[in-house]
Amino acid sequence: MGEHFKTDIGQLQQFLTSLERCVDELNEARSALDHVRGDQIGTARLDEACDKFQEEWKYGSDKTKEMIDAIKKGVESNKKGYEEVEEALEKALKQIADQSTSGGNGGGR
């Protein structure tokens, strides 16, 4: 009976891992572009555009990381709550099953 009340804790963990990977990949992409300079490509205008891009994306990636961290904390909290509920439910269902098989009807005849 308890299998109908299960929460897929593994899915929550996969979601947390995906959130962490998003931040890492965004930072890696920005870092890779950090080494590309406009003066290496050939124009001062492109150099300025690269610098502006770095500034804006640094701010954006920092804000994205903050939001993802907040979501991650919430999901971790929910995951923990689901795990606690699942354990309590499993324990309660086991006690009910044990009582019904042992004939524990609370009073006796």
Biopython code that builds the backbone (N, CA, C, O; Angstrom):
import numpy as np
from Bio.PDB.StructureBuilder import StructureBuilder

atoms = [
    (1, "MET", "N", (0.815, -1.193, 0.000)),
    (1, "MET", "CA", (0.000, 0.000, 0.000)),
    (1, "MET", "C", (0.861, 1.261, 0.000)),
    (1, "MET", "O", (0.503, 2.250, -0.640)),
    (2, "GLY", "N", (1.976, 1.241, 0.699)),
    (2, "GLY", "CA", (2.844, 2.407, 0.809)),
    (2, "GLY", "C", (3.459, 2.851, -0.498)),
    (2, "GLY", "O", (3.851, 4.010, -0.634)),
    (3, "GLU", "N", (3.552, 1.939, -1.476)),
    (3, "GLU", "CA", (4.172, 2.317, -2.750)),
    (3, "GLU", "C", (3.361, 3.363, -3.504)),
    (3, "GLU", "O", (3.893, 4.026, -4.395)),
    (4, "HIS", "N", (2.092, 3.522, -3.167)),
    (4, "HIS", "CA", (1.257, 4.522, -3.834)),
    (4, "HIS", "C", (1.539, 5.935, -3.312)),
    (4, "HIS", "O", (1.129, 6.915, -3.934)),
    (5, "PHE", "N", (2.215, 6.044, -2.204)),
    (5, "PHE", "CA", (2.467, 7.343, -1.582)),
    (5, "PHE", "C", (3.912, 7.789, -1.722)),
    (5, "PHE", "O", (4.323, 8.752, -1.075)),
    (6, "LYS", "N", (4.687, 7.111, -2.552)),
    (6, "LYS", "CA", (6.115, 7.396, -2.665)),
    (6, "LYS", "C", (6.379, 8.668, -3.463)),
    (6, "LYS", "O", (5.688, 8.961, -4.439)),
    (7, "THR", "N", (7.366, 9.399, -3.041)),
    (7, "THR", "CA", (7.894, 10.540, -3.784)),
    (7, "THR", "C", (9.220, 10.096, -4.371)),
    (7, "THR", "O", (10.008, 9.433, -3.696)),
    (8, "ASP", "N", (9.473, 10.450, -5.614)),
    (8, "ASP", "CA", (10.709, 10.036, -6.267)),
    (8, "ASP", "C", (11.847, 10.941, -5.804)),
    (8, "ASP", "O", (12.128, 11.972, -6.416)),
    (9, "ILE", "N", (12.493, 10.539, -4.719)),
    (9, "ILE", "CA", (13.595, 11.308, -4.138)),
    (9, "ILE", "C", (14.748, 11.410, -5.140)),
    (9, "ILE", "O", (15.440, 12.427, -5.200)),
    (10, "GLY", "N", (14.943, 10.366, -5.910)),
    (10, "GLY", "CA", (16.005, 10.377, -6.925)),
    (10, "GLY", "C", (15.802, 11.477, -7.951)),
    (10, "GLY", "O", (16.766, 12.101, -8.396)),
    (11, "GLN", "N", (14.548, 11.719, -8.331)),
    (11, "GLN", "CA", (14.247, 12.793, -9.281)),
    (11, "GLN", "C", (14.581, 14.152, -8.683)),
    (11, "GLN", "O", (15.104, 15.026, -9.375)),
    (12, "LEU", "N", (14.281, 14.334, -7.399)),
    (12, "LEU", "CA", (14.632, 15.605, -6.743)),
    (12, "LEU", "C", (16.145, 15.787, -6.739)),
    (12, "LEU", "O", (16.639, 16.890, -6.970)),
    (13, "GLN", "N", (16.882, 14.708, -6.479)),
    (13, "GLN", "CA", (18.343, 14.803, -6.482)),
    (13, "GLN", "C", (18.868, 15.121, -7.875)),
    (13, "GLN", "O", (19.813, 15.897, -8.019)),
    (14, "GLN", "N", (18.266, 14.529, -8.901)),
    (14, "GLN", "CA", (18.677, 14.827, -10.276)),
    (14, "GLN", "C", (18.432, 16.298, -10.605)),
    (14, "GLN", "O", (19.242, 16.935, -11.279)),
    (15, "PHE", "N", (17.315, 16.826, -10.126)),
    (15, "PHE", "CA", (17.011, 18.241, -10.344)),
    (15, "PHE", "C", (18.059, 19.120, -9.681)),
    (15, "PHE", "O", (18.517, 20.101, -10.267)),
    (16, "LEU", "N", (18.439, 18.766, -8.450)),
    (16, "LEU", "CA", (19.483, 19.529, -7.751)),
    (16, "LEU", "C", (20.794, 19.486, -8.523)),
    (16, "LEU", "O", (21.471, 20.505, -8.667)),
    (17, "THR", "N", (21.146, 18.319, -9.013)),
    (17, "THR", "CA", (22.382, 18.173, -9.789)),
    (17, "THR", "C", (22.316, 19.009, -11.063)),
    (17, "THR", "O", (23.308, 19.629, -11.447)),
    (18, "SER", "N", (21.157, 19.033, -11.721)),
    (18, "SER", "CA", (20.998, 19.844, -12.933)),
    (18, "SER", "C", (21.161, 21.329, -12.634)),
    (18, "SER", "O", (21.784, 22.058, -13.405)),
    (19, "LEU", "N", (20.604, 21.773, -11.520)),
    (19, "LEU", "CA", (20.751, 23.179, -11.141)),
    (19, "LEU", "C", (22.219, 23.534, -10.941)),
    (19, "LEU", "O", (22.680, 24.576, -11.407)),
    (20, "GLU", "N", (22.950, 22.672, -10.252)),
    (20, "GLU", "CA", (24.375, 22.929, -10.029)),
    (20, "GLU", "C", (25.130, 22.969, -11.346)),
    (20, "GLU", "O", (26.013, 23.805, -11.539)),
    (21, "ARG", "N", (24.780, 22.058, -12.257)),
    (21, "ARG", "CA", (25.461, 21.995, -13.551)),
    (21, "ARG", "C", (25.188, 23.255, -14.369)),
    (21, "ARG", "O", (26.074, 23.735, -15.076)),
    (22, "CYS", "N", (23.979, 23.793, -14.280)),
    (22, "CYS", "CA", (23.640, 25.027, -15.016)),
    (22, "CYS", "C", (24.579, 26.169, -14.635)),
    (22, "CYS", "O", (25.111, 26.862, -15.502)),
    (23, "VAL", "N", (24.774, 26.357, -13.340)),
    (23, "VAL", "CA", (25.653, 27.428, -12.865)),
    (23, "VAL", "C", (27.074, 27.178, -13.339)),
    (23, "VAL", "O", (27.739, 28.096, -13.819)),
    (24, "ASP", "N", (27.545, 25.950, -13.210)),
    (24, "ASP", "CA", (28.910, 25.619, -13.632)),
    (24, "ASP", "C", (29.107, 25.880, -15.120)),
    (24, "ASP", "O", (30.115, 26.462, -15.521)),
    (25, "GLU", "N", (28.149, 25.452, -15.939)),
    (25, "GLU", "CA", (28.287, 25.624, -17.388)),
    (25, "GLU", "C", (28.230, 27.091, -17.796)),
    (25, "GLU", "O", (28.952, 27.516, -18.697)),
    (26, "LEU", "N", (27.384, 27.852, -17.142)),
    (26, "LEU", "CA", (27.322, 29.288, -17.428)),
    (26, "LEU", "C", (28.645, 29.965, -17.087)),
    (26, "LEU", "O", (29.141, 30.788, -17.857)),
    (27, "ASN", "N", (29.209, 29.623, -15.953)),
    (27, "ASN", "CA", (30.496, 30.198, -15.559)),
    (27, "ASN", "C", (31.624, 29.746, -16.475)),
    (27, "ASN", "O", (32.517, 30.534, -16.788)),
    (28, "GLU", "N", (31.596, 28.491, -16.910)),
    (28, "GLU", "CA", (32.617, 27.998, -17.833)),
    (28, "GLU", "C", (32.561, 28.729, -19.164)),
    (28, "GLU", "O", (33.595, 29.092, -19.724)),
    (29, "ALA", "N", (31.351, 28.943, -19.671)),
    (29, "ALA", "CA", (31.201, 29.651, -20.953)),
    (29, "ALA", "C", (31.712, 31.080, -20.835)),
    (29, "ALA", "O", (32.419, 31.574, -21.713)),
    (30, "ARG", "N", (31.347, 31.736, -19.741)),
    (30, "ARG", "CA", (31.795, 33.114, -19.547)),
    (30, "ARG", "C", (33.307, 33.163, -19.387)),
    (30, "ARG", "O", (33.956, 34.064, -19.917)),
    (31, "SER", "N", (33.873, 32.207, -18.665)),
    (31, "SER", "CA", (35.324, 32.168, -18.462)),
    (31, "SER", "C", (36.065, 31.919, -19.771)),
    (31, "SER", "O", (37.125, 32.494, -20.017)),
    (32, "ALA", "N", (35.496, 31.058, -20.601)),
    (32, "ALA", "CA", (36.134, 30.780, -21.894)),
    (32, "ALA", "C", (36.169, 32.041, -22.744)),
    (32, "ALA", "O", (37.154, 32.300, -23.435)),
    (33, "LEU", "N", (35.103, 32.822, -22.698)),
    (33, "LEU", "CA", (35.062, 34.062, -23.467)),
    (33, "LEU", "C", (35.952, 35.144, -22.865)),
    (33, "LEU", "O", (36.309, 36.104, -23.547)),
    (34, "ASP", "N", (36.305, 34.995, -21.614)),
    (34, "ASP", "CA", (37.156, 35.970, -20.944)),
    (34, "ASP", "C", (38.534, 36.049, -21.611)),
    (34, "ASP", "O", (39.201, 37.082, -21.556)),
    (35, "HIS", "N", (38.941, 34.966, -22.228)),
    (35, "HIS", "CA", (40.268, 34.912, -22.857)),
    (35, "HIS", "C", (40.249, 35.446, -24.286)),
    (35, "HIS", "O", (41.302, 35.645, -24.892)),
    (36, "VAL", "N", (39.065, 35.675, -24.817)),
    (36, "VAL", "CA", (38.950, 36.206, -26.173)),
    (36, "VAL", "C", (38.938, 37.720, -26.086)),
    (36, "VAL", "O", (38.080, 38.304, -25.424)),
    (37, "ARG", "N", (39.868, 38.341, -26.740)),
    (37, "ARG", "CA", (39.978, 39.798, -26.719)),
    (37, "ARG", "C", (39.744, 40.338, -28.123)),
    (37, "ARG", "O", (40.143, 39.739, -29.122)),
    (38, "GLY", "N", (39.093, 41.470, -28.162)),
    (38, "GLY", "CA", (38.833, 42.105, -29.441)),
    (38, "GLY", "C", (40.110, 42.472, -30.170)),
    (38, "GLY", "O", (40.175, 42.405, -31.397)),
    (39, "ASP", "N", (41.142, 42.864, -29.402)),
    (39, "ASP", "CA", (42.382, 43.258, -30.063)),
    (39, "ASP", "C", (43.081, 42.064, -30.702)),
    (39, "ASP", "O", (43.938, 42.230, -31.570)),
    (40, "GLN", "N", (42.718, 40.875, -30.276)),
    (40, "GLN", "CA", (43.255, 39.678, -30.928)),
    (40, "GLN", "C", (42.519, 39.414, -32.238)),
    (40, "GLN", "O", (43.067, 38.827, -33.171)),
    (41, "ILE", "N", (41.272, 39.860, -32.285)),
    (41, "ILE", "CA", (40.471, 39.651, -33.479)),
    (41, "ILE", "C", (40.724, 40.782, -34.472)),
    (41, "ILE", "O", (40.719, 40.580, -35.686)),
    (42, "GLY", "N", (40.948, 41.991, -33.919)),
    (42, "GLY", "CA", (41.355, 43.038, -34.828)),
    (42, "GLY", "C", (40.718, 44.399, -34.704)),
    (42, "GLY", "O", (41.190, 45.325, -35.365)),
    (43, "THR", "N", (39.667, 44.600, -33.898)),
    (43, "THR", "CA", (39.078, 45.928, -33.847)),
    (43, "THR", "C", (38.882, 46.391, -32.407)),
    (43, "THR", "O", (38.598, 45.587, -31.519)),
    (44, "ALA", "N", (39.036, 47.684, -32.191)),
    (44, "ALA", "CA", (38.816, 48.262, -30.860)),
    (44, "ALA", "C", (37.335, 48.171, -30.484)),
    (44, "ALA", "O", (37.001, 47.980, -29.315)),
    (45, "ARG", "N", (36.472, 48.305, -31.453)),
    (45, "ARG", "CA", (35.029, 48.223, -31.194)),
    (45, "ARG", "C", (34.635, 46.823, -30.702)),
    (45, "ARG", "O", (33.813, 46.674, -29.798)),
    (46, "LEU", "N", (35.229, 45.825, -31.307)),
    (46, "LEU", "CA", (34.952, 44.458, -30.884)),
    (46, "LEU", "C", (35.519, 44.212, -29.485)),
    (46, "LEU", "O", (34.911, 43.504, -28.682)),
    (47, "ASP", "N", (36.687, 44.798, -29.196)),
    (47, "ASP", "CA", (37.283, 44.695, -27.860)),
    (47, "ASP", "C", (36.333, 45.284, -26.819)),
    (47, "ASP", "O", (36.119, 44.699, -25.758)),
    (48, "GLU", "N", (35.768, 46.450, -27.136)),
    (48, "GLU", "CA", (34.831, 47.099, -26.228)),
    (48, "GLU", "C", (33.569, 46.249, -26.041)),
    (48, "GLU", "O", (33.054, 46.132, -24.930)),
    (49, "ALA", "N", (33.083, 45.666, -27.124)),
    (49, "ALA", "CA", (31.889, 44.819, -27.047)),
    (49, "ALA", "C", (32.160, 43.578, -26.189)),
    (49, "ALA", "O", (31.303, 43.158, -25.412)),
    (50, "CYS", "N", (33.353, 42.997, -26.332)),
    (50, "CYS", "CA", (33.717, 41.830, -25.508)),
    (50, "CYS", "C", (33.773, 42.211, -24.029)),
    (50, "CYS", "O", (33.288, 41.469, -23.174)),
    (51, "ASP", "N", (34.357, 43.353, -23.735)),
    (51, "ASP", "CA", (34.440, 43.803, -22.339)),
    (51, "ASP", "C", (33.044, 44.052, -21.762)),
    (51, "ASP", "O", (32.750, 43.667, -20.631)),
    (52, "LYS", "N", (32.195, 44.698, -22.554)),
    (52, "LYS", "CA", (30.835, 44.976, -22.097)),
    (52, "LYS", "C", (30.082, 43.666, -21.866)),
    (52, "LYS", "O", (29.370, 43.516, -20.873)),
    (53, "PHE", "N", (30.247, 42.727, -22.786)),
    (53, "PHE", "CA", (29.606, 41.418, -22.639)),
    (53, "PHE", "C", (30.051, 40.757, -21.343)),
    (53, "PHE", "O", (29.225, 40.211, -20.610)),
    (54, "GLN", "N", (31.346, 40.799, -21.052)),
    (54, "GLN", "CA", (31.873, 40.186, -19.834)),
    (54, "GLN", "C", (31.259, 40.825, -18.590)),
    (54, "GLN", "O", (30.852, 40.124, -17.664)),
    (55, "GLU", "N", (31.195, 42.150, -18.573)),
    (55, "GLU", "CA", (30.615, 42.850, -17.420)),
    (55, "GLU", "C", (29.163, 42.447, -17.211)),
    (55, "GLU", "O", (28.760, 42.104, -16.100)),
    (56, "GLU", "N", (28.376, 42.490, -18.286)),
    (56, "GLU", "CA", (26.950, 42.185, -18.170)),
    (56, "GLU", "C", (26.713, 40.727, -17.811)),
    (56, "GLU", "O", (25.854, 40.422, -16.983)),
    (57, "TRP", "N", (27.461, 39.832, -18.423)),
    (57, "TRP", "CA", (27.245, 38.418, -18.139)),
    (57, "TRP", "C", (27.796, 38.016, -16.783)),
    (57, "TRP", "O", (27.301, 37.067, -16.175)),
    (58, "LYS", "N", (28.798, 38.709, -16.304)),
    (58, "LYS", "CA", (29.279, 38.435, -14.948)),
    (58, "LYS", "C", (28.165, 38.753, -13.968)),
    (58, "LYS", "O", (27.859, 37.956, -13.081)),
    (59, "TYR", "N", (27.558, 39.928, -14.134)),
    (59, "TYR", "CA", (26.446, 40.316, -13.265)),
    (59, "TYR", "C", (25.290, 39.320, -13.425)),
    (59, "TYR", "O", (24.731, 38.843, -12.437)),
    (60, "GLY", "N", (24.942, 39.015, -14.672)),
    (60, "GLY", "CA", (23.844, 38.087, -14.945)),
    (60, "GLY", "C", (24.104, 36.701, -14.398)),
    (60, "GLY", "O", (23.209, 36.080, -13.825)),
    (61, "SER", "N", (25.315, 36.213, -14.568)),
    (61, "SER", "CA", (25.612, 34.860, -14.064)),
    (61, "SER", "C", (25.648, 34.843, -12.541)),
    (61, "SER", "O", (25.267, 33.848, -11.923)),
    (62, "ASP", "N", (26.103, 35.939, -11.929)),
    (62, "ASP", "CA", (26.074, 36.017, -10.460)),
    (62, "ASP", "C", (24.637, 36.010, -9.948)),
    (62, "ASP", "O", (24.323, 35.321, -8.977)),
    (63, "LYS", "N", (23.761, 36.780, -10.606)),
    (63, "LYS", "CA", (22.348, 36.814, -10.212)),
    (63, "LYS", "C", (21.687, 35.456, -10.450)),
    (63, "LYS", "O", (20.898, 34.986, -9.630)),
    (64, "THR", "N", (22.019, 34.835, -11.580)),
    (64, "THR", "CA", (21.464, 33.511, -11.878)),
    (64, "THR", "C", (21.902, 32.506, -10.829)),
    (64, "THR", "O", (21.107, 31.676, -10.390)),
    (65, "LYS", "N", (23.163, 32.578, -10.425)),
    (65, "LYS", "CA", (23.666, 31.673, -9.396)),
    (65, "LYS", "C", (22.923, 31.892, -8.083)),
    (65, "LYS", "O", (22.566, 30.929, -7.404)),
    (66, "GLU", "N", (22.686, 33.155, -7.721)),
    (66, "GLU", "CA", (21.939, 33.451, -6.493)),
    (66, "GLU", "C", (20.539, 32.835, -6.544)),
    (66, "GLU", "O", (20.084, 32.228, -5.575)),
    (67, "MET", "N", (19.862, 32.999, -7.684)),
    (67, "MET", "CA", (18.516, 32.454, -7.810)),
    (67, "MET", "C", (18.523, 30.929, -7.787)),
    (67, "MET", "O", (17.672, 30.305, -7.152)),
    (68, "ILE", "N", (19.482, 30.341, -8.478)),
    (68, "ILE", "CA", (19.573, 28.878, -8.502)),
    (68, "ILE", "C", (19.898, 28.349, -7.115)),
    (68, "ILE", "O", (19.360, 27.323, -6.701)),
    (69, "ASP", "N", (20.776, 29.041, -6.393)),
    (69, "ASP", "CA", (21.086, 28.619, -5.016)),
    (69, "ASP", "C", (19.839, 28.665, -4.136)),
    (69, "ASP", "O", (19.631, 27.774, -3.313)),
    (70, "ALA", "N", (19.011, 29.693, -4.301)),
    (70, "ALA", "CA", (17.780, 29.801, -3.516)),
    (70, "ALA", "C", (16.819, 28.664, -3.876)),
    (70, "ALA", "O", (16.214, 28.056, -2.993)),
    (71, "ILE", "N", (16.682, 28.382, -5.163)),
    (71, "ILE", "CA", (15.825, 27.276, -5.599)),
    (71, "ILE", "C", (16.371, 25.956, -5.059)),
    (71, "ILE", "O", (15.620, 25.101, -4.590)),
    (72, "LYS", "N", (17.690, 25.811, -5.135)),
    (72, "LYS", "CA", (18.327, 24.581, -4.659)),
    (72, "LYS", "C", (18.047, 24.363, -3.170)),
    (72, "LYS", "O", (17.744, 23.244, -2.755)),
    (73, "LYS", "N", (18.144, 25.412, -2.377)),
    (73, "LYS", "CA", (17.862, 25.291, -0.943)),
    (73, "LYS", "C", (16.421, 24.856, -0.713)),
    (73, "LYS", "O", (16.147, 24.006, 0.134)),
    (74, "GLY", "N", (15.508, 25.440, -1.470)),
    (74, "GLY", "CA", (14.102, 25.065, -1.343)),
    (74, "GLY", "C", (13.860, 23.617, -1.720)),
    (74, "GLY", "O", (13.132, 22.902, -1.031)),
    (75, "VAL", "N", (14.472, 23.182, -2.820)),
    (75, "VAL", "CA", (14.297, 21.797, -3.257)),
    (75, "VAL", "C", (14.928, 20.844, -2.247)),
    (75, "VAL", "O", (14.363, 19.793, -1.946)),
    (76, "GLU", "N", (16.101, 21.210, -1.722)),
    (76, "GLU", "CA", (16.737, 20.360, -0.705)),
    (76, "GLU", "C", (15.847, 20.240, 0.525)),
    (76, "GLU", "O", (15.712, 19.157, 1.094)),
    (77, "SER", "N", (15.242, 21.347, 0.935)),
    (77, "SER", "CA", (14.344, 21.341, 2.081)),
    (77, "SER", "C", (13.124, 20.463, 1.808)),
    (77, "SER", "O", (12.710, 19.674, 2.659)),
    (78, "ASN", "N", (12.554, 20.611, 0.608)),
    (78, "ASN", "CA", (11.420, 19.766, 0.236)),
    (78, "ASN", "C", (11.809, 18.295, 0.183)),
    (78, "ASN", "O", (11.055, 17.427, 0.625)),
    (79, "LYS", "N", (12.976, 18.025, -0.355)),
    (79, "LYS", "CA", (13.457, 16.644, -0.442)),
    (79, "LYS", "C", (13.560, 16.045, 0.950)),
    (79, "LYS", "O", (13.126, 14.917, 1.183)),
    (80, "LYS", "N", (14.135, 16.802, 1.870)),
    (80, "LYS", "CA", (14.278, 16.325, 3.240)),
    (80, "LYS", "C", (12.899, 16.077, 3.857)),
    (80, "LYS", "O", (12.682, 15.069, 4.531)),
    (81, "GLY", "N", (11.978, 17.000, 3.621)),
    (81, "GLY", "CA", (10.616, 16.841, 4.136)),
    (81, "GLY", "C", (9.941, 15.597, 3.576)),
    (81, "GLY", "O", (9.302, 14.844, 4.311)),
    (82, "TYR", "N", (10.085, 15.386, 2.269)),
    (82, "TYR", "CA", (9.504, 14.192, 1.651)),
    (82, "TYR", "C", (10.118, 12.923, 2.240)),
    (82, "TYR", "O", (9.416, 11.945, 2.500)),
    (83, "GLU", "N", (11.434, 12.951, 2.446)),
    (83, "GLU", "CA", (12.086, 11.777, 3.023)),
    (83, "GLU", "C", (11.550, 11.485, 4.426)),
    (83, "GLU", "O", (11.302, 10.331, 4.775)),
    (84, "GLU", "N", (11.373, 12.537, 5.223)),
    (84, "GLU", "CA", (10.857, 12.360, 6.584)),
    (84, "GLU", "C", (9.426, 11.837, 6.569)),
    (84, "GLU", "O", (9.076, 10.949, 7.346)),
    (85, "VAL", "N", (8.597, 12.393, 5.679)),
    (85, "VAL", "CA", (7.210, 11.928, 5.573)),
    (85, "VAL", "C", (7.182, 10.476, 5.110)),
    (85, "VAL", "O", (6.415, 9.667, 5.632)),
    (86, "GLU", "N", (8.019, 10.150, 4.132)),
    (86, "GLU", "CA", (8.074, 8.796, 3.610)),
    (86, "GLU", "C", (8.473, 7.797, 4.701)),
    (86, "GLU", "O", (7.886, 6.721, 4.816)),
    (87, "GLU", "N", (9.473, 8.167, 5.495)),
    (87, "GLU", "CA", (9.911, 7.293, 6.585)),
    (87, "GLU", "C", (8.803, 7.124, 7.623)),
    (87, "GLU", "O", (8.548, 6.010, 8.081)),
    (88, "ALA", "N", (8.150, 8.216, 7.994)),
    (88, "ALA", "CA", (7.073, 8.152, 8.986)),
    (88, "ALA", "C", (5.899, 7.327, 8.462)),
    (88, "ALA", "O", (5.317, 6.530, 9.198)),
    (89, "LEU", "N", (5.557, 7.521, 7.191)),
    (89, "LEU", "CA", (4.458, 6.767, 6.593)),
    (89, "LEU", "C", (4.791, 5.280, 6.535)),
    (89, "LEU", "O", (3.958, 4.431, 6.851)),
    (90, "GLU", "N", (6.006, 4.984, 6.132)),
    (90, "GLU", "CA", (6.434, 3.581, 6.070)),
    (90, "GLU", "C", (6.365, 2.939, 7.454)),
    (90, "GLU", "O", (5.912, 1.803, 7.594)),
    (91, "LYS", "N", (6.817, 3.669, 8.474)),
    (91, "LYS", "CA", (6.780, 3.162, 9.843)),
    (91, "LYS", "C", (5.342, 2.936, 10.309)),
    (91, "LYS", "O", (5.031, 1.910, 10.913)),
    (92, "ALA", "N", (4.466, 3.906, 10.021)),
    (92, "ALA", "CA", (3.064, 3.790, 10.425)),
    (92, "ALA", "C", (2.384, 2.624, 9.723)),
    (92, "ALA", "O", (1.650, 1.862, 10.353)),
    (93, "LEU", "N", (2.622, 2.479, 8.424)),
    (93, "LEU", "CA", (2.012, 1.373, 7.681)),
    (93, "LEU", "C", (2.533, 0.027, 8.171)),
    (93, "LEU", "O", (1.792, -0.956, 8.211)),
    (94, "LYS", "N", (3.805, -0.015, 8.543)),
    (94, "LYS", "CA", (4.381, -1.254, 9.080)),
    (94, "LYS", "C", (3.734, -1.589, 10.417)),
    (94, "LYS", "O", (3.414, -2.749, 10.678)),
    (95, "GLN", "N", (3.540, -0.591, 11.257)),
    (95, "GLN", "CA", (2.890, -0.834, 12.551)),
    (95, "GLN", "C", (1.466, -1.341, 12.348)),
    (95, "GLN", "O", (1.029, -2.251, 13.053)),
    (96, "ILE", "N", (0.745, -0.771, 11.403)),
    (96, "ILE", "CA", (-0.623, -1.219, 11.117)),
    (96, "ILE", "C", (-0.604, -2.660, 10.635)),
    (96, "ILE", "O", (-1.409, -3.483, 11.070)),
    (97, "ALA", "N", (0.324, -2.956, 9.733)),
    (97, "ALA", "CA", (0.427, -4.321, 9.205)),
    (97, "ALA", "C", (0.793, -5.304, 10.316)),
    (97, "ALA", "O", (0.240, -6.401, 10.390)),
    (98, "ASP", "N", (1.734, -4.902, 11.182)),
    (98, "ASP", "CA", (2.137, -5.773, 12.299)),
    (98, "ASP", "C", (0.969, -6.032, 13.240)),
    (98, "ASP", "O", (0.781, -7.155, 13.707)),
    (99, "GLN", "N", (0.185, -4.997, 13.519)),
    (99, "GLN", "CA", (-0.960, -5.144, 14.423)),
    (99, "GLN", "C", (-2.031, -6.038, 13.814)),
    (99, "GLN", "O", (-2.664, -6.824, 14.518)),
    (100, "SER", "N", (-2.230, -5.919, 12.524)),
    (100, "SER", "CA", (-3.279, -6.722, 11.891)),
    (100, "SER", "C", (-2.871, -8.188, 11.784)),
    (100, "SER", "O", (-3.729, -9.070, 11.832)),
    (101, "THR", "N", (-1.574, -8.460, 11.640)),
    (101, "THR", "CA", (-1.128, -9.856, 11.550)),
    (101, "THR", "C", (-0.969, -10.493, 12.926)),
    (101, "THR", "O", (-1.025, -11.715, 13.063)),
    (102, "SER", "N", (-0.768, -9.652, 13.949)),
    (102, "SER", "CA", (-0.595, -10.226, 15.298)),
    (102, "SER", "C", (-1.927, -10.307, 16.033)),
    (102, "SER", "O", (-1.989, -10.760, 17.176)),
    (103, "GLY", "N", (-2.983, -9.866, 15.373)),
    (103, "GLY", "CA", (-4.289, -9.941, 15.993)),
    (103, "GLY", "C", (-4.511, -8.880, 17.040)),
    (103, "GLY", "O", (-5.431, -8.996, 17.849)),
    (104, "GLY", "N", (-3.687, -7.843, 17.046)),
    (104, "GLY", "CA", (-3.829, -6.772, 18.030)),
    (104, "GLY", "C", (-5.022, -5.927, 17.713)),
    (104, "GLY", "O", (-4.965, -5.037, 16.865)),
    (105, "ASN", "N", (-6.122, -6.209, 18.404)),
    (105, "ASN", "CA", (-7.324, -5.438, 18.162)),
    (105, "ASN", "C", (-7.614, -4.475, 19.299)),
    (105, "ASN", "O", (-8.707, -3.917, 19.389)),
    (106, "GLY", "N", (-6.648, -4.289, 20.148)),
    (106, "GLY", "CA", (-6.750, -3.273, 21.181)),
    (106, "GLY", "C", (-7.489, -3.664, 22.434)),
    (106, "GLY", "O", (-7.432, -2.917, 23.411)),
    (107, "GLY", "N", (-8.158, -4.750, 22.472)),
    (107, "GLY", "CA", (-8.895, -5.043, 23.692)),
    (107, "GLY", "C", (-8.859, -6.512, 24.046)),
    (107, "GLY", "O", (-8.523, -6.887, 25.170)),
    (108, "GLY", "N", (-9.186, -7.288, 23.140)),
    (108, "GLY", "CA", (-9.222, -8.713, 23.442)),
    (108, "GLY", "C", (-10.650, -9.169, 23.615)),
    (108, "GLY", "O", (-11.566, -8.364, 23.785)),
    (109, "ARG", "N", (-10.818, -10.454, 23.571)),
    (109, "ARG", "CA", (-12.157, -11.023, 23.692)),
    (109, "ARG", "C", (-12.267, -11.893, 24.881)),
    (109, "ARG", "O", (-13.332, -12.457, 25.137)),
]
sb = StructureBuilder()
sb.init_structure("model")
sb.init_model(0)
sb.init_chain("A")
sb.init_seg("    ")
for serial, (resi, resn, name, xyz) in enumerate(atoms, 1):
    if name == "N":
        sb.init_residue(resn, " ", resi, " ")
    sb.init_atom(name, np.array(xyz, "f"), 0.0, 1.0, " ", f" {name:<3s}", serial, name[0])
structure = sb.get_structure()
